[in-house]
Amino acid sequence: MGLMYKFLASAVWVLNMLIVARCFLSFIPHNPYGSLIRYVYEITEPVLAVCRKFLPESLRYPMDFTPMVALLLIQVVYSAILTVLNILF
């Protein structure tokens, strides 16, 4: 069971770091078609797209709060999964 918790924690940490990296990429000029940059966008876009769908436009322009909402949502889902796993096992 400990391995499952470590895997889940690692997956959440990697996703959080990729979202933070994507935020930093928005401040610097880059080639969006580079392989590493494409990877960051492809992994983070599904999470950010869900958050964008529910945020009003006033929270997306001029400063986009979507990454912060996504990071909070990831933590809430992670905590819920940990709670369920603790109850079940």
N, C-alpha and C positions, 0 to 999 in steps of 0.2 A: 504494500500500500504506500510506503514511503516513496517509492519510485514514481508512482502516479502523481503525488503531490509535488515532487521535484520537477517532473516534466511539465505539469500545469503551471507552476511558478516560473519556469524558464520560458515557456511559450508566452506567457503574459508579459514578462520582462522584455523579451525580444520585440513583441508587437508594440509595446510602449516606446521602446527606443527607436523603432522604425517611424513611429508617428512623430516623435521629437526630431528625428533626422529630416523628415519631410518638412517640418516647420522651418528648420534652418535652411533647407534648400530653397524655400520661397524667398529668402533674403539675398541669395547670391545668384549670379548668372550661371546657368549650367545647360548642358545639352540634355534635353529630356529623353533623348533616344539612346543614351548610353546604357549599357547593360545593367550596371549597378543601380543607376537612377531609375530605370524601368522597373527593376525588381522592387525597389522601395515603393514606387507608385502602385504597382499591381497588388502588393500585399496590403497596403494601407487603404486603398480606395474603397473596397467593400465596406469597411467599418466607417469611414468618413462619409460615404454616400448615404448610409442609413441615418447618421446624425444630421447631415445636411437636409434630409427630407423632412425632419421634424422641427428644425430650427427656423424661426421666422427670419425673413430677409434682413431685418434690422440688426440681428446678431451675426450676420455674415458680411456686412459691408459697413464701413470701410475696413474694419478689422474682423477677421474670421475667427469666431470662437469655436468652430467645429472641432478642432483638435483637442481643445480642453474638455469639451463635452464628451468626446470619444474616450479620452483617458479616464474620465469619471465613470462613464458607462462600463468600460472594461473592468474597472475596479469593483463596481457593484456586481457585475456578472460573476467575476472571480470569487468574490466573497460569498455569493449565493451558492456557487458550485461547491466551495469548500464546506459550507454549512450542510448542504445535502450529503456530501461525502462523509462528513463526520457523523451525521445521523444514521446513514446506512451502514457504515463500517465502524 
